[in-house]
Amino acid sequence: MNKKWTKILMSLAGIFLLSVLIYQIPAVNSRLAWRLDVLQIYLKNTINPIGPVPTALPVTPQANTPTPLPTNTVIAQALPSITPTSTSIPLPAQVLMSSPPYEKQTPNNCGPATLSMALHMYGWEGDQTDISDVIKPVTADRNVNPEEMRYYIRTQAGWLNLEYRVGGTIEILKRLLAANYPVIVESVTSLDPGDALGPTDDLWAAHYLLLTGYDDTKQEFTIQDSYHGPDLTISYSQLEQDWKPFNNLYMVMYFPQFEEEMKTLLASDWDANLNRQSALDYSQTLISSDTADAFDWFNYGSNLAYFAKYEEAALAYDKAREIGLPLRMFRYQFGPFLAYFHSGRNDDLLALTNYARGVTEMSEEAWLWYGYGLYRQGDNAGALKAWQKADSINPNFFEDQAQKAIDLLQ
């Protein structure tokens, strides 16, 4: 080999080594790692497309073998005998709160970024990194749940309380805003094509929004959107449409000394069980209509699962899958995993968690429930690997769910 080619190869090797070293710089790595991850996923799904959400398998009744309950199972207590109340105080036609300092989300970080902006409205001085370091320490983790956001408030900002409810309405959002409480809602956004998982990606994704005002004349809310920008507006009708896939979930923070005021504002929704019963009743009304869509059935299933009516919930989820759901649905909502597990439909649990892992490889919830499916199947080695994977994605997994699962095999 002549000297010219030797110099070229040495130069290329030097450039490669320098690139590797530069990539290790945290600021550079944080900007490029997720892009490389997106590119890798796109190429994989170009060769082997994900396809639509699989429909339910034929149901064959089977006896459930005794299996320890996953630690996040919710068994609702009997509903208290409280008569639902309402507030009838006239609301102003327009409310506009002072906007917090805007915080553009880092990759996969809309939950922490939105919560950070909301916290700034209560005098907090941190940023989204402070939050994600606790509840989502791995950047590639694609989702933060409402439970995790509440956990952060209760453990890291204990001078505040956070409650979340489902079945929200435009009226309750306005009522809270009029009382000077900013509200976080879980809704839908359309991703930039550059973030696509592959050529057939529907670009549908969950997204948290911070509401800081409303205007009845224009029929719109003012929002702080960590993905699209500050002080934007969204119409009441558009928000209702985007809010529906997440059971109209909303979150509100308040100082403990104002709990009585919050009880008055939320009325019967203050009680979590009454709130969920109301949502269940409403979703049952919606699925009785000929125009019921996949989200109506999905929400109905989630409300049933809350009350541990797992077999009914599983059938509702079956219907939602039959109608058709967005491919990322199981990145954000895990009620079907719970319902299929507890109704003894292990094949459906494995099929759906396998699909979810294909869409979102870095999802601790998908790996957790995939592990439970393998465990029930008798594949302890496979279950252990799945739970270890879940633990690696989020070492701070809410309520130590992965570690508690691993303990079953220790």
C-alpha positions as CSV (number, residue, x, y, z in Angstrom):
1,M,0.0,0.0,0.0
2,N,1.5,3.4,-1.0
3,K,2.0,6.2,1.4
4,K,-0.9,8.2,-0.1
5,W,-3.5,5.5,0.8
6,T,-1.8,5.0,4.2
7,K,-2.3,8.7,5.0
8,I,-6.0,8.5,3.8
9,L,-6.8,5.5,6.0
10,M,-5.0,7.0,9.0
11,S,-6.9,10.2,8.5
12,L,-10.2,8.4,8.3
13,A,-9.4,6.4,11.4
14,G,-8.5,9.6,13.2
15,I,-11.8,11.2,12.1
16,F,-13.7,8.1,13.3
17,L,-11.9,8.1,16.7
18,L,-12.5,11.8,17.1
19,S,-16.2,11.4,16.3
20,V,-16.5,8.6,18.9
21,L,-14.9,10.8,21.5
22,I,-17.0,13.8,20.6
23,Y,-20.1,11.6,20.8
24,Q,-19.3,10.8,24.4
25,I,-19.6,14.4,25.4
26,P,-23.0,14.5,27.3
27,A,-24.3,17.6,25.5
28,V,-23.6,16.0,22.1
29,N,-24.8,12.6,23.0
30,S,-28.1,13.9,24.3
31,R,-28.7,15.6,21.0
32,L,-27.6,12.8,18.7
33,A,-28.4,9.6,20.5
34,W,-32.2,9.8,20.0
35,R,-31.8,10.7,16.4
36,L,-29.6,7.6,15.8
37,D,-32.2,5.6,17.7
38,V,-35.0,6.9,15.4
39,L,-33.0,6.2,12.3
40,Q,-32.3,2.6,13.5
41,I,-36.0,2.0,14.2
42,Y,-37.0,3.5,10.9
43,L,-34.6,1.2,8.9
44,K,-35.8,-1.8,10.9
45,N,-39.4,-1.1,10.2
46,T,-38.8,-0.4,6.6
47,I,-37.5,-3.9,6.2
48,N,-40.1,-5.4,8.5
49,P,-43.1,-3.1,8.8
50,I,-44.9,-3.1,12.2
51,G,-48.4,-3.4,10.8
52,P,-51.7,-2.6,12.5
53,V,-52.7,-3.4,16.1
54,P,-53.5,-7.2,16.1
55,T,-57.1,-8.1,16.7
56,A,-58.1,-10.4,19.6
57,L,-57.5,-14.1,19.5
58,P,-60.5,-16.5,19.7
59,V,-61.6,-16.7,23.4
60,T,-61.3,-20.1,24.9
61,P,-62.4,-20.4,28.5
62,Q,-59.7,-21.7,30.7
63,A,-59.0,-22.1,34.4
64,N,-56.7,-19.5,35.8
65,T,-53.6,-21.0,37.5
66,P,-52.6,-19.3,40.8
67,T,-50.3,-16.5,39.9
68,P,-49.1,-13.7,42.3
69,L,-50.8,-10.4,41.4
70,P,-48.7,-7.7,39.8
71,T,-48.0,-5.0,42.3
72,N,-49.9,-2.2,40.4
73,T,-53.2,-4.0,40.4
74,V,-56.0,-1.6,41.4
75,I,-58.8,-3.1,43.4
76,A,-61.4,-0.3,43.9
77,Q,-63.1,-0.1,47.2
78,A,-66.9,0.0,47.5
79,L,-68.3,3.3,46.4
80,P,-69.1,5.6,49.3
81,S,-72.7,6.7,49.7
82,I,-72.1,10.3,48.6
83,T,-74.6,12.3,46.7
84,P,-72.8,13.9,43.7
85,T,-72.7,17.6,44.0
86,S,-72.0,20.4,41.5
87,T,-70.9,24.0,41.5
88,S,-73.1,26.6,39.9
89,I,-70.9,29.7,40.4
90,P,-71.1,31.7,37.1
91,L,-67.7,31.7,35.4
92,P,-66.1,34.6,33.6
93,A,-66.2,34.6,29.9
94,Q,-62.4,34.9,29.7
95,V,-59.5,33.9,31.9
96,L,-55.8,34.3,31.1
97,M,-53.1,33.4,33.7
98,S,-49.6,34.6,33.5
99,S,-47.6,32.2,31.4
100,P,-44.7,30.3,33.0
101,P,-41.2,30.4,31.5
102,Y,-41.5,28.3,28.3
103,E,-39.6,25.0,28.3
104,K,-39.0,23.2,25.1
105,Q,-39.0,19.5,25.7
106,T,-35.9,17.4,25.2
107,P,-36.5,14.1,23.3
108,N,-39.3,12.0,24.7
109,N,-39.8,14.4,27.6
110,C,-43.1,16.2,27.2
111,G,-44.4,14.9,30.6
112,P,-41.4,16.3,32.7
113,A,-41.3,19.5,30.6
114,T,-45.0,20.2,31.0
115,L,-44.9,19.4,34.7
116,S,-41.9,21.7,35.0
117,M,-43.8,24.6,33.5
118,A,-46.7,24.0,35.7
119,L,-44.5,23.9,38.8
120,H,-42.9,27.2,37.9
121,M,-46.4,28.7,38.3
122,Y,-46.2,27.7,42.0
123,G,-42.7,29.1,42.6
124,W,-40.6,26.1,41.7
125,E,-37.1,26.8,40.3
126,G,-36.1,23.5,38.7
127,D,-36.4,22.3,35.1
128,Q,-37.5,19.2,33.2
129,T,-34.2,17.5,33.8
130,D,-34.7,17.5,37.6
131,I,-38.0,15.7,37.0
132,S,-36.9,13.2,34.4
133,D,-33.8,12.3,36.4
134,V,-36.2,10.9,39.0
135,I,-39.1,9.4,37.0
136,K,-37.5,8.8,33.6
137,P,-33.7,8.6,34.0
138,V,-33.2,6.9,30.6
139,T,-33.7,9.3,27.7
140,A,-34.9,6.6,25.3
141,D,-37.8,5.8,27.7
142,R,-40.7,7.0,25.6
143,N,-43.4,7.6,28.2
144,V,-44.3,9.1,31.6
145,N,-47.5,8.1,33.2
146,P,-49.8,10.4,35.3
147,E,-49.0,8.2,38.3
148,E,-45.3,8.9,37.9
149,M,-45.9,12.7,37.7
150,R,-48.0,12.5,40.9
151,Y,-45.2,10.5,42.5
152,Y,-42.7,13.2,41.7
153,I,-44.9,15.9,43.3
154,R,-45.5,13.9,46.4
155,T,-41.8,12.9,46.9
156,Q,-39.9,15.8,45.5
157,A,-42.3,18.8,45.9
158,G,-44.2,17.8,49.0
159,W,-45.4,21.3,49.6
160,L,-47.8,20.7,46.7
161,N,-50.5,18.1,46.0
162,L,-51.4,16.7,42.6
163,E,-54.6,14.9,41.7
164,Y,-55.6,13.4,38.4
165,R,-59.1,12.4,37.3
166,V,-60.7,11.0,34.2
167,G,-63.9,11.9,32.4
168,G,-63.1,15.6,32.3
169,T,-65.2,18.2,30.6
170,I,-64.7,21.6,29.1
171,E,-66.7,23.0,32.1
172,I,-64.4,21.5,34.7
173,L,-61.3,22.8,32.9
174,K,-62.8,26.3,32.8
175,R,-63.8,26.1,36.5
176,L,-60.3,25.2,37.6
177,L,-58.7,27.9,35.4
178,A,-61.2,30.5,36.7
179,A,-60.1,29.6,40.2
180,N,-56.4,30.3,39.2
181,Y,-55.4,26.6,38.9
182,P,-53.5,25.7,35.7
183,V,-54.5,22.3,34.4
184,I,-52.5,19.5,32.6
185,V,-54.4,17.3,30.2
186,E,-53.2,14.2,28.3
187,S,-54.1,14.6,24.6
188,V,-52.9,13.7,21.1
189,T,-50.4,15.3,18.8
190,S,-49.2,14.6,15.3
191,L,-45.5,14.0,15.3
192,D,-43.0,15.5,12.9
193,P,-42.4,13.1,9.9
194,G,-38.8,13.1,10.9
195,D,-39.8,11.2,14.1
196,A,-41.6,8.5,12.2
197,L,-41.1,4.8,13.2
198,G,-41.2,3.8,9.5
199,P,-42.9,4.4,6.2
200,T,-46.4,3.3,7.4
201,D,-46.3,5.3,10.7
202,D,-49.5,7.1,11.5
203,L,-47.5,9.7,13.5
204,W,-50.1,9.6,16.3
205,A,-48.7,10.2,19.8
206,A,-49.8,11.1,23.3
207,H,-48.9,14.6,24.4
208,Y,-49.4,16.6,27.6
209,L,-50.6,20.2,27.4
210,L,-50.6,22.8,30.1
211,L,-53.8,25.0,30.0
212,T,-53.4,28.5,31.3
213,G,-56.5,30.3,30.0
214,Y,-59.7,30.2,28.1
215,D,-61.9,32.5,26.0
216,D,-65.6,31.7,25.6
217,T,-66.0,34.3,22.8
218,K,-63.4,32.5,20.7
219,Q,-64.3,29.0,22.1
220,E,-60.6,28.3,22.7
221,F,-58.0,27.5,25.4
222,T,-54.6,29.0,25.8
223,I,-52.0,26.3,26.1
224,Q,-48.3,25.9,26.8
225,D,-47.1,23.1,24.4
226,S,-43.6,21.8,25.1
227,Y,-43.5,20.3,21.5
228,H,-45.0,23.1,19.4
229,G,-44.5,26.3,21.4
230,P,-45.7,28.7,24.1
231,D,-49.0,30.6,24.4
232,L,-50.8,28.7,21.6
233,T,-54.5,28.2,21.3
234,I,-56.7,25.2,20.7
235,S,-60.4,25.2,20.2
236,Y,-62.8,23.6,22.6
237,S,-63.9,21.1,20.0
238,Q,-60.4,20.2,18.9
239,L,-59.3,19.6,22.5
240,E,-62.3,17.4,23.1
241,Q,-61.4,15.3,20.1
242,D,-57.7,15.1,21.1
243,W,-58.5,14.4,24.7
244,K,-60.9,11.5,24.2
245,P,-58.3,8.8,23.5
246,F,-57.0,9.3,27.1
247,N,-60.4,9.1,28.8
248,N,-60.4,12.9,29.2
249,L,-57.7,12.7,31.9
250,Y,-56.7,15.9,33.6
251,M,-54.3,16.9,36.4
252,V,-54.3,19.8,38.8
253,M,-51.9,20.9,41.5
254,Y,-52.7,22.8,44.7
255,F,-51.3,23.9,48.0
256,P,-52.5,21.5,50.8
257,Q,-54.1,24.4,52.7
258,F,-56.5,24.9,49.8
259,E,-57.7,21.3,49.7
260,E,-61.2,22.3,50.8
261,E,-61.4,24.7,47.9
262,M,-60.3,22.0,45.5
263,K,-62.9,19.6,46.9
264,T,-65.5,22.3,46.1
265,L,-64.2,22.8,42.6
266,L,-64.1,19.1,41.7
267,A,-67.4,18.4,43.5
268,S,-68.2,14.7,43.3
269,D,-65.1,14.1,41.1
270,W,-63.0,14.7,44.2
271,D,-63.7,11.2,45.2
272,A,-61.7,9.0,42.8
273,N,-64.2,6.1,42.8
274,L,-67.2,8.3,42.2
275,N,-65.2,10.0,39.4
276,R,-64.4,6.7,37.8
277,Q,-68.0,5.5,38.2
278,S,-69.3,8.6,36.5
279,A,-66.8,8.0,33.7
280,L,-67.9,4.3,33.4
281,D,-71.5,5.3,33.2
282,Y,-70.8,7.9,30.5
283,S,-68.6,5.5,28.5
284,Q,-71.3,2.9,28.7
285,T,-73.7,5.4,27.1
286,L,-71.3,6.1,24.3
287,I,-70.7,2.4,23.4
288,S,-74.4,1.9,23.1
289,S,-74.5,4.2,20.1
290,D,-74.1,3.1,16.5
291,T,-71.4,5.8,16.2
292,A,-69.2,4.4,19.0
293,D,-65.5,4.4,17.9
294,A,-62.4,2.5,19.1
295,F,-61.6,5.1,21.8
296,D,-65.2,4.8,23.2
297,W,-64.7,1.1,23.6
298,F,-61.1,1.5,24.9
299,N,-62.2,4.0,27.6
300,Y,-65.1,1.7,28.6
301,G,-62.6,-1.1,29.0
302,S,-60.3,1.1,31.1
303,N,-63.1,2.2,33.4
304,L,-64.2,-1.5,33.9
305,A,-60.6,-2.5,34.6
306,Y,-60.4,0.1,37.4
307,F,-63.2,-1.7,39.2
308,A,-61.5,-5.1,38.6
309,K,-64.1,-6.2,36.1
310,Y,-61.4,-7.8,34.0
311,E,-63.4,-10.2,31.7
312,E,-65.8,-7.4,30.7
313,A,-62.9,-5.0,30.2
314,A,-61.1,-7.5,28.0
315,L,-64.1,-7.9,25.7
316,A,-64.3,-4.1,25.5
317,Y,-60.6,-3.9,24.5
318,D,-61.3,-6.6,22.0
319,K,-63.9,-4.4,20.3
320,A,-61.5,-1.4,20.3
321,R,-58.8,-3.5,18.6
322,E,-61.3,-4.8,16.1
323,I,-62.3,-1.3,15.1
324,G,-58.7,-0.2,15.0
325,L,-56.3,1.7,17.3
326,P,-53.2,3.8,16.6
327,L,-50.0,1.8,16.6
328,R,-48.6,3.7,19.6
329,M,-51.6,3.2,21.8
330,F,-49.9,0.7,24.0
331,R,-46.9,2.9,24.6
332,Y,-49.2,5.0,26.9
333,Q,-52.0,2.9,28.1
334,F,-51.7,-0.5,29.7
335,G,-55.2,-1.4,30.8
336,P,-55.5,-4.2,28.2
337,F,-52.4,-5.9,29.7
338,L,-54.0,-5.9,33.1
339,A,-57.4,-7.1,31.8
340,Y,-56.0,-10.0,29.6
341,F,-53.7,-11.1,32.5
342,H,-56.5,-11.3,35.1
343,S,-59.1,-12.8,32.7
344,G,-56.7,-15.7,31.9
345,R,-56.2,-14.7,28.3
346,N,-52.4,-15.2,28.3
347,D,-52.1,-15.6,24.5
348,D,-53.7,-12.2,24.0
349,L,-51.4,-10.7,26.6
350,L,-48.3,-12.1,24.9
351,A,-49.5,-11.1,21.4
352,L,-50.3,-7.5,22.5
353,T,-47.2,-7.0,24.6
354,N,-45.1,-8.4,21.8
355,Y,-46.6,-5.9,19.4
356,A,-46.1,-3.1,21.9
357,R,-42.4,-4.0,22.2
358,G,-42.1,-3.9,18.5
359,V,-43.5,-0.4,18.4
360,T,-41.7,0.8,21.5
361,E,-38.7,-1.3,22.4
362,M,-37.9,1.0,25.3
363,S,-41.1,0.6,27.2
364,E,-40.8,-0.8,30.7
365,E,-44.5,-1.5,31.0
366,A,-44.6,-3.6,27.8
367,W,-41.6,-5.6,29.0
368,L,-43.1,-6.0,32.5
369,W,-46.3,-7.4,31.2
370,Y,-44.6,-9.5,28.6
371,G,-42.6,-11.0,31.5
372,Y,-45.8,-11.8,33.3
373,G,-47.2,-13.6,30.2
374,L,-44.0,-15.7,30.0
375,Y,-44.1,-16.4,33.7
376,R,-47.7,-17.6,33.6
377,Q,-46.6,-19.8,30.6
378,G,-43.9,-21.4,32.8
379,D,-41.0,-19.7,31.0
380,N,-39.2,-18.4,34.1
381,A,-35.9,-17.7,32.3
382,G,-37.7,-15.6,29.7
383,A,-39.7,-13.8,32.3
384,L,-36.6,-12.9,34.3
385,K,-34.9,-11.5,31.2
386,A,-38.0,-9.4,30.4
387,W,-38.2,-8.0,33.9
388,Q,-34.5,-7.2,33.9
389,K,-35.0,-5.4,30.6
390,A,-37.9,-3.4,32.2
391,D,-35.7,-2.5,35.2
392,S,-32.9,-1.3,32.9
393,I,-35.2,1.0,30.9
394,N,-36.3,2.7,34.1
395,P,-34.3,1.8,37.2
396,N,-36.8,4.1,39.1
397,F,-39.8,2.1,37.8
398,F,-42.9,3.4,39.6
399,E,-43.5,1.4,42.8
400,D,-40.5,-0.9,41.9
401,Q,-42.8,-3.0,39.8
402,A,-40.0,-4.7,37.8
403,Q,-37.9,-5.4,40.9
404,K,-40.9,-6.9,42.7
405,A,-41.5,-9.1,39.7
406,I,-37.9,-10.2,39.6
407,D,-38.2,-11.1,43.3
408,L,-40.8,-13.7,42.4
409,L,-38.0,-15.8,41.0
410,Q,-35.3,-15.1,43.6
